[in-house]
Amino acid sequence: MFRRNLVKKIIIFGSGDYSEVVLKIIIENKSYNLVGYIDIENKNTKNLKQLKYLGKIEQNKSLLNNSDISGIVAIGCNYIRKEVVDEVHKINNKFIWRTLKHPSVSFCDTSSVGEGSVIVTGVVINGRSKIGSHCLINTNSSLNHDNILDDFSSTGPGVNTGGNVLIGKYCYIGIGSSIKHNITIKNNTIIGAQSYVNSDCEGNSLYYGIPAKRVSDWIYGKKYL
């Protein structure tokens, strides 16, 4: 009886600077066969120079309907990640999204992470925390016990949270920020770099400072990186 090949075929979506971070995790996991990358154009990128350019999403319908193929979106912006996932799902709503964790990640076995999320070098995820789908948790960030990071949200490097923190969808927590325990940050809110959040945050808002204060409304899709 033949054993099925356990190496998974994977496509990278996006070829910007963050793609190199994702590529490194894929290589270090040693369980993936890199098929190539998909982007809106062949940028001859230095980040993915060893990979084959496959074309745009709409040019790869056959490949994306192949059940042996999986993918990861290597794009830092929450909104653009959502656009890519939606475009792929129009072709195949059962497409397989891989979840990537760098080998250095400390991830408690009572916590969970959704499909398509990326957790990079030096991250700590403590007990009973739930990471949604297509989230990014960046270098040396720490999420304490009983946290929720909802779908398509992300952190910059060096973010720290207390226990029982709830972060909604499409949120971004800026580099070096800290969030006090028992805090809720509602959907589509941006926390500026090096902020200290010690009270609940409204949705569709920009906050920053020590302590963090609401500065303005935030429109879905606005550039923040």
VEXKOLRO-567984 format. One line per 8 residues: number of its first residue (from 0); their letters; for each residue x, y, z of N, C-alpha, C, O. Coordinates in steps of 0.001 Angstrom, whole numbers. Layout:
BEGIN
NUM	A	X Y Z X Y Z X Y Z X Y Z; ...
This chain:
BEGIN
0	MFRRNLVK	843 -1193 0 0 0 0 885 1252 0 1783 1380 833; 633 2164 -926 1441 3371 -1029 973 4412 -17 -223 4588 216; 1937 5088 569 1612 6200 1467 1447 7471 650 2250 7760 -237; 415 8214 951 190 9468 246 1264 10481 627 1651 10575 1792; 1741 11235 -353 2736 12271 -106 2170 13315 857 1138 13931 591; 2868 13501 1980 2367 14412 3008 2806 15859 2781 2377 16759 3502; 3656 16082 1786 4082 17441 1474 2936 18179 790 2378 17692 -194; 2587 19350 1309 1436 20105 811 1884 21121 -239 2890 21805 -54
8	KIIIFGSG	1146 21217 -1327 1434 22207 -2361 801 23543 -1962 -370 23604 -1589; 1591 24596 -2048 1111 25892 -1575 1480 27010 -2553 2557 27014 -3149; 552 27956 -2695 743 29159 -3500 787 30360 -2561 20 30430 -1600; 1672 31291 -2835 1699 32559 -2112 958 33605 -2931 1218 33768 -4123; 37 34313 -2290 -672 35426 -2925 -35 36726 -2448 -28 37024 -1254; 502 37497 -3396 1178 38738 -3057 2690 38588 -3133 3236 37517 -2867; 3361 39684 -3504 4821 39625 -3650 5510 40860 -3074 6641 41177 -3445; 4827 41553 -2170 5425 42714 -1514 6405 42298 -430 6775 41129 -329
16	DYSEVVLK	6823 43265 380 7846 42999 1391 7435 41913 2377 8277 41136 2827; 6144 41850 2718 5712 40859 3707 5800 39435 3170 5842 38479 3943; 5828 39293 1852 5890 37950 1272 7176 37228 1645 7189 36002 1757; 8259 37978 1838 9521 37351 2228 9432 36763 3635 10004 35708 3909; 8712 37447 4524 8488 36928 5879 7726 35607 5815 8086 34638 6484; 6672 35581 5004 5851 34374 4867 6643 33250 4211 6562 32097 4636; 7408 33584 3178 8226 32579 2495 9194 31909 3465 9373 30692 3418; 9810 32680 4330 10758 32135 5309 10072 31130 6231 10645 30088 6546
24	IIIENKSY	8854 31436 6664 8122 30508 7533 7802 29219 6788 7942 28127 7340; 7375 29343 5544 7057 28155 4742 8288 27268 4605 8201 26054 4784; 9420 27863 4291 10656 27095 4108 11071 26420 5407 11467 25255 5399; 10986 27142 6525 11432 26586 7798 10495 25509 8330 10906 24679 9140; 9235 25512 7882 8315 24449 8296 8599 23123 7602 8241 22067 8125; 9231 23157 6443 9697 21958 5725 8586 20969 5397 8847 19772 5276; 7358 21444 5253 6259 20524 4933 5448 20998 3733 4332 20532 3503; 6023 21935 2965 5303 22493 1824 6142 22436 554 7364 22585 585
32	NLVGYIDI	5459 22217 -551 6052 22325 -1878 5547 23625 -2497 4362 23746 -2808; 6428 24582 -2673 6042 25900 -3179 5810 25841 -4680 6730 25577 -5454; 4571 26091 -5080 4187 26037 -6492 4587 27322 -7209 5015 27277 -8363; 4453 28462 -6543 4745 29759 -7135 3945 30837 -6438 3387 30617 -5363; 3894 32004 -7059 3135 33097 -6450 2219 33760 -7463 2489 33780 -8664; 1123 34303 -6939 111 35001 -7727 85 36463 -7304 96 36772 -6112; 52 37353 -8277 -53 38786 -7995 -644 39462 -9227 -793 38834 -10276; -978 40733 -9098 -1601 41437 -10217 -622 41694 -11351 -1037 41961 -12479
40	ENKNTKNL	686 41617 -11064 1689 41754 -12110 2972 41058 -11677 3199 40826 -10490; 3805 40730 -12659 5108 40142 -12380 6092 41270 -12115 6581 41917 -13040; 6370 41491 -10853 7223 42614 -10470 8703 42249 -10461 9553 43071 -10122; 9005 40986 -10845 10392 40503 -10774 10954 40781 -9382 12088 41229 -9215; 10115 40497 -8401 10403 40882 -7027 11612 40161 -6446 11814 38969 -6679; 12407 40899 -5691 13551 40306 -5000 13091 39374 -3896 13820 38464 -3503; 11870 39600 -3388 11377 38818 -2257 11098 37368 -2626 11320 36464 -1820; 10611 37146 -3843 10210 35801 -4264 10938 35389 -5542 10375 34679 -6375
48	KQLKYLGK	12164 35823 -5696 12871 35638 -6967 13079 34171 -7325 13249 33841 -8499; 13067 33279 -6321 13267 31861 -6604 11975 31141 -6977 11997 29951 -7291; 10838 31861 -6943 9547 31240 -7224 9031 31620 -8605 9384 32664 -9154; 8194 30757 -9148 7576 31000 -10452 6409 31970 -10305 5585 31833 -9402; 6349 32955 -11205 5190 33843 -11260 4085 33144 -12041 4280 32746 -13190; 2917 32998 -11408 1814 32230 -11992 788 33097 -12703 -77 32576 -13407; 868 34413 -12531 -107 35303 -13139 -1081 35853 -12114 -848 35778 -10907; -2174 36406 -12615 -3219 36963 -11762 -4166 35865 -11289 -4131 34742 -11791
56	IEQNKSLL	-5010 36201 -10321 -5967 35226 -9796 -6859 34692 -10905 -7045 33481 -11022; -7416 35593 -11728 -8367 35169 -12762 -7725 34328 -13861 -8427 33696 -14649; -6395 34319 -13917 -5686 33506 -14903 -5373 32103 -14385 -4762 31304 -15095; -5783 31801 -13164 -5421 30532 -12527 -6635 29759 -12026 -6568 29101 -10988; -7741 29834 -12758 -8969 29171 -12316 -8794 27661 -12191 -9263 27059 -11225; -8127 27056 -13153 -7916 25611 -13111 -7073 25223 -11901 -7395 24271 -11190; -5998 25963 -11675 -5117 25682 -10542 -5844 25855 -9218 -5678 25041 -8309; -6649 26904 -9100 -7342 27186 -7844 -8484 26220 -7571 -8970 26137 -6443
64	NNSDISGI	-8914 25497 -8582 -9932 24459 -8401 -9330 23077 -8200 -10056 22089 -8091; -8013 23005 -8152 -7314 21745 -7905 -7292 21483 -6402 -6755 22290 -5644; -7855 20389 -5973 -7983 20103 -4538 -6639 19831 -3864 -6558 19814 -2636; -5580 19618 -4657 -4254 19406 -4077 -3522 20717 -3793 -2449 20715 -3190; -4101 21825 -4225 -3445 23121 -4091 -4027 23893 -2910 -5241 23921 -2710; -3148 24515 -2135 -3575 25376 -1033 -2850 26713 -1151 -1999 26887 -2023; -3187 27652 -279 -2582 28968 -402 -2496 29731 900 -3069 29346 1919; -1758 30828 832 -1643 31766 1941 -1519 33167 1354 -820 33369 361
72	VAIGCNYI	-2199 34134 1967 -2123 35517 1496 -1015 36227 2272 -1108 36402 3487; 27 36630 1559 1196 37258 2178 1143 38770 1987 2037 39368 1389; 85 39368 2503 -158 40806 2345 -478 41396 3715 -1356 40900 4421; 239 42455 4088 77 43012 5421 -1236 43727 5658 -1751 43704 6775; -1793 44364 4635 -3020 45153 4795 -4237 44251 4963 -4502 43393 4120; -4974 44447 6050 -6170 43636 6315 -7171 43697 5171 -7732 42676 4773; -7391 44885 4649 -8422 45084 3627 -8061 44385 2319 -8920 43786 1671; -6801 44462 1937 -6384 43813 688 -6397 42300 843 -6745 41587 -99
80	RKEVVDEV	-6021 41795 2022 -6136 40344 2263 -7569 39889 2053 -7811 38854 1432; -8523 40659 2570 -9942 40308 2412 -10335 40304 936 -11054 39407 497; -9882 41280 172 -10195 41339 -1254 -9661 40114 -1984 -10349 39543 -2830; -8441 39710 -1660 -7837 38542 -2309 -8619 37281 -1981 -8936 36494 -2873; -8930 37087 -707 -9692 35901 -294 -11050 35869 -986 -11469 34817 -1469; -11736 36995 -1042 -13046 37053 -1700 -12936 36716 -3181 -13793 36019 -3724; -11889 37205 -3838 -11716 36938 -5270 -11454 35457 -5521 -11983 34881 -6472; -10638 34844 -4670 -10377 33406 -4802 -11650 32605 -4562 -11916 31635 -5271
88	HKINNKFI	-12439 33006 -3567 -13665 32272 -3241 -14723 32378 -4334 -15607 31526 -4415; -14651 33402 -5169 -15555 33473 -6321 -15248 32365 -7322 -16131 31920 -8055; -14009 31928 -7349 -13586 30832 -8225 -13800 29486 -7553 -14284 28542 -8178; -13435 29399 -6270 -13561 28150 -5524 -13769 28481 -4053 -12819 28821 -3347; -15014 28382 -3592 -15301 28752 -2199 -14878 27680 -1202 -15087 27830 2; -14282 26597 -1704 -13743 25558 -824 -12219 25503 -908 -11597 24534 -471; -11634 26541 -1467 -10174 26590 -1576 -9549 26450 -191 -10058 26997 788; -8451 25718 -118 -7794 25437 1163 -6790 26541 1494 -5861 26805 730
96	WRTLKHPS	-6992 27172 2631 -6051 28177 3128 -5234 27573 4262 -5791 27024 5213; -3931 27674 4160 -3048 27145 5200 -2844 28163 6320 -2868 29374 6097; -2646 27648 7509 -2270 28465 8659 -786 28249 8914 -326 27109 8982; -39 29326 9055 1406 29228 9217 1836 29766 10574 1439 30858 10982; 2657 28976 11267 3265 29408 12523 4769 29176 12428 5214 28082 12083; 5537 30197 12733 6986 30023 12763 7349 29027 13866 6689 29001 14905; 8385 28209 13662 8758 27218 14685 9053 27805 16060 8966 27090 17059; 9399 29089 16136 9718 29710 17424 8487 30131 18216 8614 30541 19370
104	VSFCDTSS	7306 30040 17627 6076 30504 18280 5738 29628 19486 5826 28402 19420; 5349 30274 20590 4831 29565 21760 3308 29660 21726 2739 30730 21943; 2654 28531 21450 1208 28523 21220 575 27499 22148 810 26298 22015; -230 27982 23091 -837 27092 24082 -1826 26138 23420 -2573 26537 22526; -1831 24882 23855 -2689 23881 23207 -4170 24064 23518 -5004 23358 22951; -4516 24992 24401 -5932 25303 24630 -6404 26483 23782 -7565 26884 23862; -5516 27027 22985 -5870 28127 22084 -6117 27595 20683 -5809 26439 20391; -6674 28438 19808 -6997 28002 18447 -6696 29122 17459 -6631 30297 17823
112	VGEGSVIV	-6515 28729 16200 -6230 29707 15149 -6955 29286 13881 -6976 28105 13535; -7549 30253 13188 -8331 29973 11996 -7476 29829 10750 -6263 30034 10778; -8134 29475 9660 -7441 29242 8398 -6831 30527 7852 -7372 31618 8032; -5697 30373 7185 -5083 31492 6493 -4353 32494 7362 -3901 33524 6862; -4226 32220 8648 -3538 33159 9540 -2037 32889 9556 -1594 31766 9312; -1264 33933 9845 193 33838 9891 673 34367 11239 343 35484 11635; 1459 33544 11938 2015 33920 13236 3528 33810 13115 4056 32724 12875; 4226 34922 13280 5638 34971 12912 6555 34826 14126 6113 34462 15216
120	TGVVINGR	7821 35115 13920 8890 34803 14866 8660 35397 16255 8332 36575 16394; 8838 34554 17285 8865 35018 18659 7538 35360 19289 7505 35963 20362; 6442 34993 18654 5110 35309 19184 4735 34337 20299 5087 33159 20253; 4013 34845 21305 3473 34026 22394 1955 34164 22399 1424 35273 22465; 1260 33028 22328 -203 32999 22436 -546 32143 23643 -296 30937 23640; -1115 32753 24673 -1399 32019 25900 -2794 31385 25889 -3529 31490 24908; -3140 30731 26993 -4263 29813 27058 -5620 30377 26686 -5957 31518 27002; -6397 29530 25997 -7806 29767 25668 -8012 31010 24793 -9090 31604 24799
128	SKIGSHCL	-7004 31388 24061 -7152 32502 23122 -7601 31981 21766 -7297 30848 21392; -8330 32821 21032 -8864 32427 19725 -8414 33440 18677 -8748 34623 18740; -7649 32942 17717 -7203 33765 16597 -8084 33416 15405 -8230 32242 15067; -8664 34411 14773 -9582 34173 13666 -8882 33784 12381 -7710 33409 12389; -9603 33875 11282 -9077 33527 9965 -8386 34727 9320 -8823 35870 9457; -7304 34435 8620 -6572 35439 7834 -6097 36611 8691 -6140 37769 8274; -5646 36278 9891 -5034 37266 10782 -3513 37226 10627 -2957 36235 10154; -2854 38298 11022 -1400 38352 11075 -984 38785 12472 -1448 39807 12976
136	INTNSSLN	-109 38005 13095 451 38396 14388 1953 38509 14196 2632 37527 13894; 2455 39708 14375 3824 40007 13979 4846 39801 15090 4501 39508 16235; 6100 39962 14724 7279 39579 15494 7220 40007 16963 6954 41163 17293; 7482 39010 17840 7618 39249 19281 6391 39881 19921 6509 40606 20908; 5221 39612 19369 3978 40036 20020 3531 38970 21010 3859 37794 20858; 2781 39387 22022 2309 38470 23057 835 38726 23341 447 39825 23738; 21 37695 23132 -1404 37758 23463 -1631 36884 24679 -1372 35681 24648; -2116 37493 25751 -2281 36749 26988 -3528 35869 26938 -4145 35713 25885
144	HDNILDDF	-3888 35302 28072 -4967 34311 28139 -6322 34901 27739 -6592 36080 27967; -7155 34069 27145 -8562 34390 26857 -8726 35617 25959 -9666 36395 26122; -7822 35777 25034 -7946 36845 24030 -8729 36345 22825 -8766 35145 22553; -9351 37268 22108 -9940 36984 20797 -9417 38028 19816 -9545 39231 20043; -8830 37553 18731 -8444 38410 17613 -9272 37945 16431 -9033 36865 15892; -10242 38748 16025 -11215 38295 15030 -10640 38367 13611 -9538 38871 13397; -11409 37854 12653 -10960 37661 11275 -10389 38938 10648 -10883 40043 10874; -9339 38744 9858 -8719 39818 9068 -8207 40970 9931 -8204 42123 9501
152	SSTGPGVN	-7779 40651 11139 -7130 41648 11989 -5649 41324 12116 -5213 40228 11765; -4874 42285 12622 -3428 42070 12672 -2784 42941 13738 -3364 43916 14217; -1561 42554 14092 -740 43359 14995 554 43738 14287 1017 43030 13393; 1128 44856 14695 2500 45153 14336 3430 44370 15247 2956 43657 16132; 4745 44481 15058 5694 43834 15959 5594 44388 17381 5259 45555 17584; 5890 43531 18361 6018 43969 19736 4758 44442 20411 4813 45301 21291; 3614 43897 20015 2339 44230 20665 2126 43304 21857 2414 42110 21776; 1624 43848 22961 1341 43056 24159 -76 43320 24644 -520 44466 24706
160	TGGNVLIG	-777 42251 24988 -2129 42390 25524 -2234 41710 26878 -1545 40728 27153; -3113 42251 27724 -3476 41572 28949 -4471 40461 28664 -4732 40128 27508; -5022 39890 29725 -6005 38830 29556 -7374 39365 29176 -7690 40531 29413; -8188 38490 28579 -9582 38811 28245 -9722 40063 27372 -10593 40901 27605; -8870 40172 26383 -8947 41274 25420 -9668 40779 24171 -9338 39721 23635; -10650 41543 23712 -11408 41213 22503 -11122 42260 21435 -11395 43446 21621; -10570 41807 20319 -10263 42684 19186 -11106 42234 18007 -11039 41075 17599; -11898 43142 17460 -12848 42801 16409 -12208 42567 15052 -10987 42457 14937
168	KYCYIGIG	-13047 42492 14023 -12583 42267 12654 -11968 43547 12076 -12340 44663 12439; -11012 43340 11163 -10388 44429 10387 -9698 45466 11279 -9603 46638 10914; -9226 45036 12429 -8496 45942 13321 -6991 45798 13107 -6503 44746 12694; -6277 46867 13395 -4818 46828 13373 -4302 47456 14652 -4679 48574 15004; -3423 46718 15358 -2806 47204 16587 -1361 47550 16255 -566 46662 15945; -1014 48837 16318 269 49315 15832 1462 48841 16641 1328 48419 17790; 2618 48916 16026 3882 48437 16579 4124 48975 17995 3991 50170 18259; 4485 48049 18896 4849 48425 20249 3709 48844 21150 3949 49376 22233
176	SSIKHNIT	2474 48619 20734 1323 49017 21558 1027 47984 22639 1370 46809 22505; 389 48439 23705 -28 47563 24798 -1509 47782 25082 -2017 48900 24995; -2189 46689 25423 -3622 46750 25711 -3862 46151 27091 -3481 45012 27363; -4491 46922 27945 -4822 46491 29303 -5802 45315 29261 -6513 45118 28276; -5826 44545 30344 -6751 43413 30429 -8216 43884 30404 -8529 45011 30786; -9097 42991 29944 -10553 43221 29904 -10960 44386 28995 -11908 45110 29299; -10251 44562 27895 -10546 45645 26952 -11193 45071 25695 -10819 43994 25231; -12174 45804 25146 -12797 45456 23867 -12492 46548 22843 -12692 47736 23098
184	IKNNTIIG	-12009 46123 21691 -11774 47027 20563 -12690 46567 19441 -12542 45453 18938; -13624 47401 19048 -14636 46994 18075 -14090 47022 16648 -12981 47496 16400; -14898 46501 15710 -14468 46273 14327 -13906 47523 13646 -14347 48648 13884; -12911 47272 12787 -12358 48295 11892 -11828 49507 12649 -12114 50656 12313; -11044 49205 13682 -10405 50276 14447 -8891 50120 14384 -8366 49009 14455; -8204 51234 14250 -6754 51277 14147 -6186 51881 15430 -6613 52948 15873; -5211 51176 16020 -4508 51679 17195 -3107 52094 16750 -2341 51264 16261; -2770 53366 16914 -1478 53871 16470 -311 53277 17237 -482 52752 18338
192	AQSYVNSD	861 53360 16657 2071 52772 17229 2353 53290 18636 2143 54464 18939; 2839 52379 19492 3282 52671 20853 2189 53279 21730 2472 54058 22641; 962 52923 21451 -153 53394 22277 -368 52468 23471 28 51302 23452; -1001 53008 24505 -1434 52197 25643 -2950 52314 25739 -3487 53389 26008; -3631 51196 25515 -5097 51179 25497 -5589 50721 26866 -5381 49569 27246; -6236 51612 27604 -6718 51261 28944 -8223 51414 29087 -8756 51350 30195; -8919 51620 27948 -10385 51658 27970 -10903 51135 26637 -10172 51102 25647; -12169 50727 26619 -12756 50154 25405 -12715 51154 24248 -12774 52367 24450
200	CEGNSLYY	-12612 50613 23026 -12507 51452 21825 -13705 51230 20911 -14109 50093 20666; -14267 52322 20412 -15370 52253 19460 -14898 51651 18138 -13701 51612 17852; -15852 51184 17341 -15537 50712 16007 -15330 51854 15030 -15701 52996 15302; -14725 51528 13875 -14533 52500 12788 -13849 53770 13278 -14276 54885 12979; -12780 53571 14037 -12126 54706 14697 -10610 54569 14666 -10068 53472 14526; -9941 55709 14799 -8492 55763 14974 -8194 56228 16391 -8705 57251 16845; -7351 55453 17087 -6915 55802 18441 -5391 55812 18488 -4740 55013 17815; -4830 56707 19274 -3413 56580 19606 -3093 57439 20819 -3872 58307 21213
208	GIPAKRVS	-1912 57174 21408 -1455 57945 22552 -1322 57109 23808 -1664 55927 23826; -815 57747 24867 -654 57120 26182 -1338 58013 27204 -776 59037 27592; -2543 57651 27653 -3346 56524 27158 -3944 56842 25786 -3998 58000 25372; -4386 55807 25100 -4939 55982 23755 -6260 56740 23806 -7132 56437 24621; -6396 57723 22930 -7618 58513 22806 -8151 58417 21380 -7389 58254 20427; -9469 58522 21251 -10064 58515 19912 -9706 59813 19196 -9934 60906 19714; -9143 59675 17997 -8675 60832 17239 -9637 61198 16121 -9880 62375 15857; -10190 60163 15458 -11058 60434 14309 -11822 59179 13923 -11559 58089 14430
216	DWIYGKKY	-12774 59356 13013 -13407 58212 12371 -12372 57494 11508 -11357 58071 11117; -12653 56230 11224 -11785 55477 10320 -12645 54788 9266 -13543 54014 9595; -12364 55074 8007 -13137 54525 6898 -12565 53181 6475 -11355 53050 6285; -13423 52192 6327 -12991 50870 5871 -12260 50999 4538 -12754 51634 3607; -11091 50398 4459 -10316 50411 3228 -9248 51482 3159 -8422 51469 2246; -9245 52414 4109 -8247 53485 4104 -6859 52918 4396 -6715 51995 5198; -5850 53467 3748 -4480 52984 3926 -3981 53299 5327 -4130 54425 5801; -3385 52307 5996 -2849 52539 7332 -1410 52057 7478 -766 52354 8484
224	L	-894 51327 6508 491 50848 6574 1376 51678 5645 2579 51433 5556
